[in-house]
Amino acid sequence: MADKSGANMAKWLWIGVIAVAVGLATWMMTPSPTNDARPLIGGPFSLINQDGERVTEKDFRGRYMLIYFGYTYCPDVCPVDLQNMSVALDLLDPGVLDRVQPVFVTIDPERDTVEVVRKYVSLFHPKLLGLTGSEAEIAEAAKAYRVYRRKVDSEAEGEYLMDHSAIMFLMDPDGNYLAHFSSGFAPQAMAARLAELVK
């Protein structure tokens, strides 16, 4: 009887996971007012870069923005994704690379100060720009990019992790969504896709 109950619970858990995935996909793919069925991803933001300078989405016009939301205390997913991204960028022809601006946006502004972000992005690709800001500013940027984030208390007193979606978005020179790369992507495949999309 216990085995049957466990099997039923697993079945319903998978049904729930699938339902959430379908709902998220539907939400992201809601047609825009122009009816071109592009995901409603991206929008205005105002944040601080690793040099302490205020930047907005307008500062990236004319370039392709490869934007990733994560946090510097992330134990595994974020550093792996950023390392894969760095390898992919190094595989690009210089002319393509010149048109791509990789961007890391923290989802943990409480700990990720300008100095912390500056040290963190220096561990990855030299073109990687790090952004932080106030809680309200980060919340607005995360909402614009449909990024899920939630603080999760750790067993260690006073410590916490951030549960978050791990997707890298490619925005075109006008700031529109163009493509995305899910966590764990292969650098070679990403480089090939970027070379195809970046005109």
Backbone bond lengths (Angstrom), bond angles and torsions (degrees), N, CA, C in turn:
res aa  C-N    CA-C-N  psi(-1)  N-CA   C-N-CA  omega(-1)  CA-C   N-CA-C  phi
1 M - - - 1.472 - - 1.525 111.27 -
2 A 1.334 115.78 -39.24 1.464 119.91 -179.53 1.521 110.90 -64.02
3 D 1.360 115.74 -37.87 1.466 119.44 179.38 1.512 111.24 -64.05
4 K 1.375 114.95 -40.15 1.465 119.28 -179.52 1.524 110.55 -65.51
5 S 1.325 115.05 -41.40 1.459 119.72 179.95 1.530 110.80 -63.83
6 G 1.344 116.26 -41.59 1.456 120.29 178.27 1.513 112.06 -64.32
7 A 1.335 115.63 -38.92 1.477 119.79 179.10 1.511 110.67 -65.40
8 N 1.343 116.06 -40.98 1.477 120.25 178.76 1.524 110.63 -63.93
9 M 1.325 116.23 -41.95 1.464 119.81 -179.73 1.529 110.35 -63.30
10 A 1.353 115.99 -42.85 1.463 119.82 178.93 1.521 110.79 -62.78
11 K 1.344 115.54 -40.21 1.467 119.86 179.84 1.523 110.93 -61.17
12 W 1.334 116.47 -47.82 1.464 120.22 -178.75 1.521 111.81 -67.86
13 L 1.344 116.22 -31.77 1.459 119.58 176.95 1.522 110.34 -63.80
14 W 1.339 116.91 -44.22 1.464 120.75 178.73 1.514 111.76 -65.58
15 I 1.339 116.35 -37.61 1.465 120.07 177.18 1.527 109.79 -62.23
16 G 1.334 115.52 -40.07 1.465 119.80 178.54 1.514 111.94 -65.06
17 V 1.346 116.78 -42.98 1.466 121.24 178.82 1.522 110.47 -60.95
18 I 1.328 116.33 -44.80 1.467 120.95 179.79 1.524 110.79 -63.40
19 A 1.321 116.16 -41.92 1.476 120.19 -179.63 1.519 111.03 -62.47
20 V 1.335 116.55 -42.22 1.468 120.45 178.59 1.522 110.34 -63.95
21 A 1.341 116.20 -43.14 1.469 120.32 -179.81 1.521 111.29 -62.25
22 V 1.339 116.62 -43.51 1.466 120.72 178.86 1.526 110.49 -64.55
23 G 1.331 115.81 -42.57 1.461 119.72 179.46 1.510 112.09 -63.13
24 L 1.358 116.58 -41.69 1.457 120.63 178.81 1.517 111.44 -64.72
25 A 1.326 115.51 -42.37 1.470 119.47 179.13 1.526 110.55 -62.85
26 T 1.322 116.56 -41.78 1.472 120.64 179.13 1.520 110.78 -63.73
27 W 1.323 115.37 -42.79 1.475 120.86 179.80 1.519 111.18 -62.30
28 M 1.352 115.80 -45.12 1.462 119.86 -178.42 1.526 111.86 -69.23
29 M 1.331 116.88 -28.66 1.450 119.69 -175.00 1.531 113.47 -97.65
30 T 1.328 116.82 13.21 1.460 119.85 176.87 1.527 109.60 -56.71
31 P 1.330 117.83 126.25 1.472 119.92 -176.48 1.518 112.40 -57.15
32 S 1.311 115.08 143.92 1.459 121.07 176.49 1.520 108.85 -80.55
33 P 1.340 118.32 170.09 1.460 120.93 -179.57 1.529 113.28 -57.41
34 T 1.335 117.07 -21.99 1.465 118.93 -179.92 1.533 111.32 -86.63
35 N 1.361 116.19 0.29 1.463 122.42 178.26 1.527 113.08 61.30
36 D 1.326 117.72 29.84 1.460 119.09 178.13 1.530 111.61 -93.65
37 A 1.347 116.76 6.35 1.469 123.55 175.72 1.531 113.25 59.54
38 R 1.313 118.23 23.22 1.458 120.42 175.43 1.526 109.14 -77.56
39 P 1.332 117.09 144.62 1.471 119.06 176.44 1.518 110.16 -60.56
40 L 1.312 115.63 144.88 1.465 120.23 178.51 1.520 108.69 -84.75
41 I 1.315 115.62 73.08 1.458 122.70 -177.38 1.520 109.04 -120.84
42 G 1.330 115.35 132.32 1.459 119.88 179.40 1.509 111.47 105.64
43 G 1.311 114.49 164.04 1.458 119.80 -179.76 1.513 110.61 158.45
44 P 1.320 116.32 -171.93 1.468 120.54 -176.76 1.530 112.55 -65.42
45 F 1.317 116.58 144.11 1.462 121.86 170.18 1.522 108.31 -153.04
46 S 1.308 115.22 157.06 1.464 121.97 177.24 1.518 106.76 -139.86
47 L 1.352 116.28 109.85 1.454 121.97 -173.86 1.526 110.72 -134.62
48 I 1.320 116.13 177.30 1.466 122.09 -178.69 1.524 109.13 -113.00
49 N 1.344 116.60 129.64 1.464 118.60 -179.92 1.532 111.26 -84.15
50 Q 1.333 116.14 178.92 1.461 120.86 -174.70 1.519 113.49 -67.55
51 D 1.321 116.90 -8.85 1.466 121.06 176.27 1.523 111.94 -101.23
52 G 1.331 115.79 7.34 1.464 120.05 178.39 1.512 114.39 81.70
53 E 1.325 117.68 15.03 1.465 121.62 -178.36 1.523 111.02 -99.66
54 R 1.307 116.16 140.65 1.467 121.64 177.28 1.524 109.87 -75.06
55 V 1.322 117.18 130.18 1.463 121.78 177.19 1.528 109.28 -132.61
56 T 1.320 115.79 152.09 1.463 121.33 176.50 1.523 108.21 -127.59
57 E 1.324 115.59 175.11 1.471 120.19 179.17 1.532 111.65 -60.23
58 K 1.330 116.96 -25.05 1.466 120.62 -178.44 1.523 112.26 -68.24
59 D 1.336 117.14 -23.58 1.457 120.81 179.79 1.531 112.44 -69.41
60 F 1.324 116.58 -11.89 1.467 120.42 -178.40 1.525 112.63 -104.68
61 R 1.300 117.41 2.68 1.466 120.02 179.17 1.529 109.51 -61.83
62 G 1.318 115.51 139.97 1.453 121.11 -179.11 1.518 113.11 92.02
63 R 1.348 116.33 -7.99 1.458 120.97 177.26 1.519 109.93 -127.85
64 Y 1.300 115.90 157.61 1.462 120.89 173.53 1.527 107.30 -83.78
65 M 1.332 116.74 127.31 1.456 120.82 -179.05 1.526 109.18 -103.73
66 L 1.337 115.79 123.66 1.454 122.60 177.10 1.518 105.88 -104.80
67 I 1.331 116.81 101.72 1.460 120.91 -167.73 1.534 112.20 -113.63
68 Y 1.326 114.49 132.55 1.467 121.83 -177.13 1.528 109.22 -130.51
69 F 1.326 116.23 131.48 1.456 122.11 177.59 1.530 109.29 -102.16
70 G 1.326 116.39 124.70 1.461 120.54 179.22 1.520 108.90 -161.12
71 Y 1.328 117.03 -158.61 1.470 118.77 178.03 1.525 109.87 -152.86
72 T 1.307 116.11 152.64 1.461 120.94 -170.60 1.526 113.07 -70.52
73 Y 1.326 118.18 -22.93 1.461 121.08 179.62 1.530 111.46 -88.22
74 C 1.307 117.77 2.80 1.463 122.58 179.79 1.533 108.57 -59.64
75 P 1.327 117.81 125.45 1.464 119.69 -174.14 1.528 115.76 -78.47
76 D 1.318 117.98 -20.06 1.461 117.58 -174.42 1.528 115.52 -147.44
77 V 1.321 118.09 -60.71 1.466 121.91 -171.35 1.527 112.54 -58.94
78 C 1.311 117.86 -51.78 1.473 121.10 -175.84 1.530 112.97 -60.13
79 P 1.339 119.37 -51.09 1.462 117.97 -179.62 1.524 113.32 -63.57
80 V 1.332 117.04 -34.53 1.470 119.57 178.22 1.520 110.13 -66.57
81 D 1.338 117.04 -46.33 1.467 120.38 -179.79 1.523 111.36 -63.14
82 L 1.325 116.95 -41.77 1.464 120.04 -179.10 1.530 111.46 -69.44
83 Q 1.324 116.73 -33.69 1.461 119.62 176.50 1.530 110.10 -68.41
84 N 1.333 116.80 -42.90 1.468 120.83 177.22 1.526 110.96 -60.74
85 M 1.344 115.61 -41.58 1.452 120.30 177.58 1.528 110.99 -61.27
86 S 1.333 116.45 -42.21 1.467 121.37 -179.90 1.526 110.90 -61.36
87 V 1.325 116.16 -42.85 1.465 120.41 178.54 1.526 109.92 -63.66
88 A 1.339 116.28 -43.92 1.469 120.70 179.67 1.527 111.00 -60.18
89 L 1.320 116.84 -43.25 1.463 120.18 -179.74 1.528 111.32 -63.73
90 D 1.321 116.62 -37.39 1.462 119.98 179.16 1.530 112.37 -69.01
91 L 1.331 117.28 -17.70 1.459 121.29 179.00 1.533 112.22 -85.06
92 L 1.332 116.84 -10.24 1.463 120.66 -176.97 1.527 111.30 -79.22
93 D 1.329 114.93 151.28 1.469 119.84 171.31 1.530 107.95 -64.03
94 P 1.322 118.44 145.81 1.475 121.24 -178.25 1.524 113.26 -53.05
95 G 1.326 118.02 -37.15 1.457 120.70 -179.15 1.514 112.78 -65.60
96 V 1.339 116.50 -34.60 1.466 121.42 177.56 1.523 109.41 -75.47
97 L 1.332 116.15 -46.66 1.464 120.98 -179.48 1.521 111.57 -57.42
98 D 1.317 116.75 -36.73 1.459 121.50 -178.45 1.527 112.01 -61.82
99 R 1.332 116.92 -25.54 1.470 121.09 -177.23 1.521 113.49 -93.41
100 V 1.333 116.62 -2.90 1.470 121.10 -177.49 1.523 110.58 -109.03
101 Q 1.331 116.25 129.36 1.463 121.13 175.48 1.528 109.00 -113.34
102 P 1.340 118.34 106.15 1.459 120.09 175.66 1.529 110.55 -75.92
103 V 1.329 115.54 139.46 1.469 120.72 -176.16 1.529 110.13 -135.90
104 F 1.316 115.93 132.17 1.466 122.64 174.07 1.519 107.69 -109.76
105 V 1.335 116.79 123.83 1.468 121.46 177.60 1.521 108.06 -115.29
106 T 1.324 117.08 123.68 1.447 119.43 179.13 1.532 111.24 -71.89
107 I 1.322 115.00 146.96 1.469 120.18 172.56 1.531 109.22 -106.72
108 D 1.343 115.91 6.79 1.467 122.68 -175.78 1.529 110.17 -129.36
109 P 1.333 117.06 65.54 1.472 119.86 -176.02 1.526 113.79 -64.52
110 E 1.326 117.18 -19.38 1.462 120.57 179.65 1.527 111.36 -60.54
111 R 1.327 116.51 -39.36 1.469 120.83 -179.11 1.528 112.38 -105.49
112 D 1.328 116.48 -29.27 1.463 120.10 -174.68 1.524 111.78 -87.40
113 T 1.313 114.45 80.97 1.464 121.15 177.19 1.531 109.10 -75.83
114 V 1.307 116.27 175.09 1.466 121.82 178.34 1.528 109.96 -55.96
115 E 1.316 117.35 -46.97 1.464 121.33 -177.73 1.528 111.56 -64.50
116 V 1.329 116.47 -42.79 1.475 120.81 179.91 1.528 109.99 -63.65
117 V 1.318 116.34 -43.83 1.469 120.56 179.62 1.524 110.77 -65.34
118 R 1.328 117.60 -39.32 1.467 121.41 179.49 1.535 110.59 -60.35
119 K 1.314 116.83 -45.62 1.461 120.25 179.43 1.529 110.94 -65.87
120 Y 1.313 116.31 -37.38 1.469 120.80 -176.45 1.526 111.89 -67.81
121 V 1.322 117.31 -50.17 1.467 119.07 -176.72 1.535 111.44 -66.96
122 S 1.335 117.21 -23.21 1.464 119.90 179.19 1.534 111.61 -67.74
123 L 1.329 117.19 -13.86 1.455 121.78 179.46 1.527 112.29 -80.57
124 F 1.325 116.20 -11.13 1.452 120.29 -174.38 1.534 110.49 -116.75
125 H 1.320 117.54 -142.08 1.459 120.29 -175.10 1.531 111.15 -68.76
126 P 1.338 118.06 141.42 1.476 120.07 -178.45 1.526 114.21 -62.17
127 K 1.344 117.53 -21.23 1.460 119.50 178.87 1.520 112.65 -85.48
128 L 1.335 117.93 -10.84 1.468 121.23 -174.02 1.527 111.24 -64.18
129 L 1.324 115.26 124.90 1.471 122.51 178.37 1.521 108.13 -101.77
130 G 1.326 116.77 131.72 1.461 121.41 179.15 1.511 111.11 -104.26
131 L 1.343 116.22 137.08 1.463 120.81 -179.46 1.524 111.04 -127.53
132 T 1.327 115.51 140.53 1.446 122.63 174.28 1.526 108.01 -139.45
133 G 1.305 117.25 -171.90 1.465 120.39 -179.20 1.508 110.24 169.92
134 S 1.300 116.38 -166.29 1.460 120.46 177.02 1.523 109.08 -75.76
135 E 1.312 116.56 167.05 1.463 120.68 177.57 1.527 110.63 -57.69
136 A 1.322 116.84 -42.47 1.468 120.54 -179.66 1.524 111.55 -64.86
137 E 1.320 116.76 -39.84 1.470 120.69 -179.53 1.523 111.70 -68.18
138 I 1.331 116.22 -41.06 1.467 120.55 177.65 1.520 110.52 -66.90
139 A 1.328 116.73 -40.51 1.463 120.77 178.86 1.524 110.98 -61.04
140 E 1.324 116.84 -39.98 1.468 121.21 179.62 1.527 111.20 -66.27
141 A 1.337 116.45 -43.10 1.463 120.52 179.48 1.520 110.66 -65.90
142 A 1.330 116.97 -43.28 1.463 121.05 179.72 1.525 110.85 -62.58
143 K 1.316 116.27 -40.05 1.470 120.47 178.37 1.530 110.90 -63.88
144 A 1.329 116.73 -41.43 1.466 120.56 -179.36 1.523 111.72 -62.32
145 Y 1.333 116.18 -33.37 1.464 120.82 -177.67 1.531 112.63 -99.98
146 R 1.330 116.39 11.03 1.462 121.03 177.15 1.528 111.59 58.35
147 V 1.314 116.30 38.79 1.459 121.19 -178.39 1.523 110.30 -94.91
148 Y 1.316 115.34 126.17 1.469 122.28 176.76 1.520 109.00 -85.67
149 R 1.323 117.55 135.91 1.467 121.73 175.79 1.521 109.28 -151.88
150 R 1.322 115.50 141.27 1.463 120.35 -179.09 1.523 109.49 -155.29
151 K 1.325 115.33 133.20 1.468 120.37 178.35 1.522 109.15 -74.29
152 V 1.346 115.79 134.35 1.470 121.72 179.09 1.524 107.82 -125.08
153 D 1.318 116.17 119.77 1.465 120.27 -179.56 1.519 111.16 -63.72
154 S 1.318 115.37 141.69 1.457 121.80 178.80 1.520 108.99 -96.19
155 E 1.331 116.14 167.60 1.470 120.24 177.84 1.528 110.24 -67.93
156 A 1.322 116.43 -29.98 1.466 119.93 178.20 1.525 109.20 -74.79
157 E 1.297 116.48 133.00 1.469 121.47 -177.20 1.526 111.34 -60.92
158 G 1.325 115.30 129.27 1.454 120.69 177.79 1.515 114.10 82.75
159 E 1.319 117.92 -5.04 1.456 121.78 -179.57 1.528 110.18 -99.20
160 Y 1.322 116.27 156.42 1.461 120.12 176.36 1.517 110.38 -156.07
161 L 1.311 115.25 160.46 1.453 123.21 173.97 1.525 107.64 -115.23
162 M 1.319 116.72 169.09 1.458 121.03 176.47 1.526 108.57 -118.21
163 D 1.320 115.29 118.51 1.455 120.50 173.34 1.528 106.14 -82.00
164 H 1.332 117.76 128.62 1.466 117.91 -175.23 1.522 111.64 -157.54
165 S 1.320 115.36 157.78 1.456 120.48 173.56 1.523 107.66 -73.64
166 A 1.335 115.93 146.27 1.468 120.38 -177.53 1.522 108.76 -124.78
167 I 1.319 115.39 85.00 1.463 121.95 -179.20 1.524 108.57 -132.61
168 M 1.314 116.77 136.79 1.460 121.43 176.84 1.526 108.34 -102.63
169 F 1.319 116.61 124.31 1.463 121.50 -177.65 1.525 110.98 -102.45
170 L 1.319 115.47 138.65 1.458 121.07 172.31 1.516 107.78 -105.17
171 M 1.332 116.24 118.31 1.456 122.20 179.42 1.526 108.43 -105.53
172 D 1.334 116.99 143.12 1.462 119.75 -178.32 1.532 111.00 -79.35
173 P 1.334 118.53 174.83 1.475 120.69 -176.80 1.525 114.94 -60.68
174 D 1.335 117.30 -14.93 1.467 120.54 176.65 1.521 112.13 -97.18
175 G 1.328 116.83 2.88 1.458 120.79 178.43 1.512 114.40 87.81
176 N 1.332 117.72 13.13 1.462 121.52 179.28 1.520 111.16 -94.37
177 Y 1.332 115.40 147.75 1.464 120.54 177.44 1.521 110.17 -61.10
178 L 1.333 116.23 135.62 1.457 121.41 179.52 1.523 111.76 -119.97
179 A 1.329 117.19 -44.46 1.461 121.35 -178.96 1.524 108.67 -164.18
180 H 1.320 116.15 171.99 1.457 119.57 174.56 1.524 110.09 -143.79
181 F 1.323 114.81 159.76 1.461 122.23 179.28 1.522 107.54 -126.67
182 S 1.314 116.21 121.76 1.461 120.68 179.97 1.519 110.44 -74.85
183 S 1.323 116.32 160.72 1.452 121.67 -179.94 1.530 110.45 -58.38
184 G 1.314 116.05 141.48 1.456 120.86 178.45 1.515 114.27 86.35
185 F 1.330 117.35 10.69 1.466 121.05 -179.16 1.531 110.89 -61.73
186 A 1.328 115.70 151.99 1.467 121.16 177.43 1.524 108.76 -82.17
187 P 1.324 118.86 130.20 1.467 121.48 -178.61 1.527 113.67 -55.82
188 Q 1.325 117.18 -40.15 1.462 120.80 -178.62 1.534 110.97 -63.58
189 A 1.333 115.86 -42.56 1.457 120.36 179.35 1.526 110.99 -66.40
190 M 1.322 115.83 -39.16 1.462 120.68 178.72 1.520 110.60 -64.96
191 A 1.329 117.32 -44.22 1.458 120.99 179.28 1.525 110.78 -61.28
192 A 1.334 117.12 -41.11 1.464 120.97 179.88 1.515 110.46 -64.89
193 R 1.336 116.88 -40.76 1.467 120.77 179.85 1.528 110.94 -68.10
194 L 1.322 117.55 -40.65 1.460 120.96 178.63 1.528 110.51 -63.59
195 A 1.331 116.16 -42.15 1.461 119.88 -179.64 1.514 110.54 -63.22
196 E 1.320 116.51 -31.09 1.463 121.68 179.43 1.516 111.75 -75.00
197 L 1.338 116.84 -36.51 1.471 121.12 -173.45 1.528 114.54 -89.94
198 V 1.318 117.14 -32.16 1.464 120.52 -176.17 1.525 109.35 -81.03
199 K 1.299 115.41 113.52 1.477 120.62 -175.70 1.520 110.62 -91.98
